[in-house]
Amino acid sequence: MRAEIKSGGAMFAVIFDLESIQEGTFPVTDPRGSIQLLLMKRKKDHVVAKHTHQKIIKTTQQPQEAIVVVKGAIEASIFDEKGDLIEKKSVTAGQCLLIVRGGHEVRITEDALIYAFKDGPFVDDKIPLP
């Protein structure tokens, strides 16, 4: 499953669900985005060959964040850059919310265990929206 949250033709967020993918590795983000997300579904004994990654200096124009709900559920509100609500979505265990642009608010609707990934380095860069 892939649920896109758009406004005015621009992508603000996407929800991915691992349950619905076929066997394999699938890049699902724009290759120019600051977070690169792959969905992977592999059978027992599959091996990703030993490797490392080339060190590259990268700059980011638009910070992005990925929220993976491991257990429980959240309600994510996605806002445009002015703070206007675009859409609210429920995100449950096994799903990933990728926030591409704009603002967001997360409300825990069931006791939850969550991973949140953001491009780094970490700095306190939150800007409150009206």
C-alpha positions as CSV (number, residue, x, y, z in Angstrom):
1,M,0.0,0.0,0.0
2,R,1.1,3.5,-0.8
3,A,-1.0,6.4,0.3
4,E,0.1,9.8,-0.9
5,I,-0.7,13.1,0.8
6,K,-0.7,15.9,-1.7
7,S,-1.8,19.5,-1.9
8,G,-1.7,21.7,-5.0
9,G,0.0,18.9,-6.9
10,A,2.9,18.9,-4.5
11,M,3.8,15.8,-2.4
12,F,3.9,16.4,1.4
13,A,3.9,12.9,2.8
14,V,3.6,9.2,1.9
15,I,2.5,6.2,4.0
16,F,4.1,2.8,3.1
17,D,2.9,-0.6,4.3
18,L,5.4,-3.5,4.1
19,E,2.6,-6.1,4.2
20,S,1.6,-5.4,0.6
21,I,5.0,-5.6,-1.2
22,Q,6.2,-8.5,-3.3
23,E,9.5,-10.3,-2.8
24,G,12.5,-8.0,-3.6
25,T,13.9,-4.6,-2.9
26,F,12.0,-1.5,-3.9
27,P,13.4,2.1,-3.8
28,V,10.3,4.2,-3.0
29,T,11.6,7.7,-2.5
30,D,12.7,10.3,-5.0
31,P,16.4,9.8,-5.6
32,R,17.0,13.5,-5.0
33,G,15.3,13.4,-1.5
34,S,17.3,13.8,1.7
35,I,16.0,10.4,3.0
36,Q,16.4,7.4,0.8
37,L,13.9,4.7,1.7
38,L,13.9,1.1,0.4
39,L,11.2,-1.5,1.1
40,M,12.7,-5.0,1.4
41,K,10.9,-8.3,1.6
42,R,13.3,-11.3,1.5
43,K,13.0,-15.0,2.3
44,K,15.0,-16.8,5.0
45,D,18.7,-17.3,4.1
46,H,18.8,-14.3,1.6
47,V,22.1,-12.5,2.0
48,V,22.8,-8.9,1.2
49,A,26.5,-9.1,0.2
50,K,29.1,-7.5,2.5
51,H,29.6,-3.9,1.5
52,T,30.2,-0.4,2.7
53,H,29.2,3.0,1.2
54,Q,31.3,5.6,-0.4
55,K,31.7,8.8,1.7
56,I,30.1,11.7,-0.1
57,I,29.5,15.2,1.1
58,K,25.8,15.9,0.8
59,T,23.7,19.0,1.3
60,T,20.0,19.1,2.0
61,Q,17.6,21.8,0.9
62,Q,14.4,20.2,2.5
63,P,14.7,18.2,5.7
64,Q,12.6,15.1,5.7
65,E,11.5,12.6,8.4
66,A,10.4,9.0,8.4
67,I,8.3,7.6,11.2
68,V,8.0,3.8,11.5
69,V,5.3,2.5,13.8
70,V,6.5,-0.8,15.2
71,K,3.7,-1.3,17.7
72,G,0.5,0.6,18.3
73,A,-0.9,3.5,16.3
74,I,-0.6,7.2,15.7
75,E,-2.6,9.9,13.9
76,A,-0.5,12.1,11.8
77,S,-1.6,15.6,10.7
78,I,0.2,17.0,7.7
79,F,0.3,20.7,7.2
80,D,1.5,23.0,4.4
81,E,4.3,25.5,5.1
82,K,1.8,28.1,6.3
83,G,0.4,25.7,8.9
84,D,-2.8,24.9,7.1
85,L,-4.0,21.3,7.5
86,I,-3.8,19.2,4.4
87,E,-4.9,15.8,5.8
88,K,-5.0,13.5,8.9
89,K,-4.0,9.9,8.5
90,S,-3.8,6.9,10.9
91,V,-0.5,5.1,10.8
92,T,-0.4,1.7,12.4
93,A,2.1,-1.1,13.3
94,G,4.1,-2.1,10.2
95,Q,3.6,1.2,8.4
96,C,6.0,4.0,7.7
97,L,5.1,7.7,7.3
98,L,7.6,9.6,5.1
99,I,7.2,13.4,5.6
100,V,8.6,15.0,2.5
101,R,7.8,18.7,3.1
102,G,5.6,21.0,5.2
103,G,4.8,20.5,8.8
104,H,3.4,17.7,10.9
105,E,1.9,16.8,14.2
106,V,1.8,13.3,15.7
107,R,-0.9,12.2,18.2
108,I,-0.4,8.7,19.8
109,T,-3.8,6.9,19.5
110,E,-2.6,3.6,21.0
111,D,0.4,2.8,23.2
112,A,3.1,2.9,20.6
113,L,6.7,2.0,19.9
114,I,8.1,4.2,17.1
115,Y,11.3,4.7,15.2
116,A,11.8,8.3,13.8
117,F,14.5,9.0,11.3
118,K,15.6,12.5,10.1
119,D,18.5,13.6,8.0
120,G,21.3,14.7,10.2
121,P,23.2,16.0,11.9
122,F,20.7,16.6,14.6
123,V,20.0,20.2,15.4
124,D,17.1,21.7,17.3
125,D,15.4,23.1,14.1
126,K,11.7,22.9,15.0
127,I,9.7,25.9,13.8
128,P,6.3,26.1,15.5
129,L,3.4,26.5,13.1
130,P,0.3,28.6,13.9
